[in-house]
Amino acid sequence: MKVEGISASLRQQVARTLVGIQILMLSMIGIVALGNVGRVPHSYVAFEIGSVIAGLLVIGAAAWVLRPSLRVSPIPKQGAPLVAHGIYRYVRHPMYLGVILIGFGASGFADSWLGWSCEIVLVLNLNFKARFEDALLREIHPQSLHYQLHVSRILPCLGGSCRTNCEFKTE
């Protein structure tokens, strides 16, 4: 994704839209899931609870490492360093992974097409948000290209995301 030439106000609008979609999808998943409270639990409720707990733990680990630079917006905080340690050694956007895990567990508990549809939109939105944030980080921190080529975006080490050599082409 290229962000060169995009005005600051348009960047802010894109960021607000992405965050708004994220909050809306999580809210809808939560509302649908609350409709299942008190019903007979299905056989995989432990997996759903585990997914939500794992998501919270991932978000907590990411927030701990990112403390001084933490924000909801994909637009990096002014003067913030590039964080590539802690959980960020394994995944570039662990917060998004945590949100996906929470949404997955809640969607399973909701046990409805609406919950799963919202989870799909949430995953697509967070993937776009991660690409947008990565492009913005490359503008501020040119060395982030190396980091982005060696560390997976959202899911740890899938595909060619965890390269061990530095032979890459910049296109």
C-alpha positions, -999 to 999 in steps of 0.1 A, spaced: 0 0 0 13 35 -9 4 65 12 27 91 -4 7 121 -15 -22 114 8 -30 145 28 -29 144 66 -66 151 68 -74 121 45 -51 99 65 -70 109 97 -103 102 80 -91 68 68 -78 60 104 -111 71 120 -131 50 95 -110 19 102 -112 23 139 -149 29 137 -155 -3 117 -134 -22 142 -155 -9 171 -188 -15 153 -179 -51 144 -167 -59 179 -199 -43 194 -222 -62 170 -204 -95 178 -207 -87 215 -244 -79 213 -252 -111 194 -231 -131 218 -249 -116 248 -281 -130 233 -268 -165 239 -261 -159 276 -283 -183 296 -288 -208 268 -276 -243 270 -238 -241 262 -225 -259 232 -196 -284 234 -169 -260 224 -175 -232 249 -141 -239 265 -124 -232 232 -144 -199 229 -134 -188 264 -98 -198 257 -98 -177 225 -110 -146 243 -85 -151 271 -57 -157 246 -67 -125 228 -67 -105 261 -32 -119 270 -18 -110 235 -32 -75 238 -18 -71 273 16 -83 262 16 -59 232 3 -30 253 31 -36 279 58 -34 252 42 -5 234 33 16 265 48 50 255 36 48 219 2 31 225 -28 45 206 -59 31 189 -53 50 156 -31 33 130 -13 66 126 19 63 146 25 87 175 48 116 167 84 108 177 75 72 187 103 47 181 99 16 160 91 -12 184 105 -46 173 111 -64 207 90 -84 230 59 -99 213 67 -76 184 96 -99 175 70 -125 164 42 -104 149 41 -68 138 5 -62 149 -2 -83 179 -30 -60 191 -49 -69 159 -43 -106 165 -57 -102 200 -88 -84 187 -93 -112 161 -90 -139 188 -115 -121 210 -139 -117 181 -134 -153 171 -143 -165 206 -173 -142 209 -185 -151 174 -184 -188 183 -204 -181 214 -229 -160 194 -233 -191 172 -250 -171 144 -243 -161 108 -244 -124 119 -216 -129 144 -194 -148 119 -202 -122 92 -190 -94 116 -159 -114 124 -150 -117 87 -155 -80 82 -134 -74 113 -105 -96 100 -106 -78 66 -107 -44 83 -77 -52 106 -57 -66 77 -63 -33 57 -55 -13 89 -23 -32 94 -12 -25 58 -21 12 62 -1 14 94 29 -4 79 30 21 50 29 50 75 57 34 95 79 31 64 76 68 59 87 76 95 111 47 100 128 37 67 144 7 86 109 -7 92 110 -22 57 136 -47 69 114 -55 100 83 -58 79 100 -83 56 112 -105 84 82 -104 108 47 -116 100 19 -90 98 -8 -106 121 -3 -143 123 31 -155 134 53 -170 106 28 -179 80 39 -182 44 71 -163 36 65 -138 64 95 -149 86 125 -147 63 158 -156 77 180 -139 51 181 -103 39 180 -110 2 148 -92 -9 137 -70 -37 121 -36 -31 94 -31 -56 
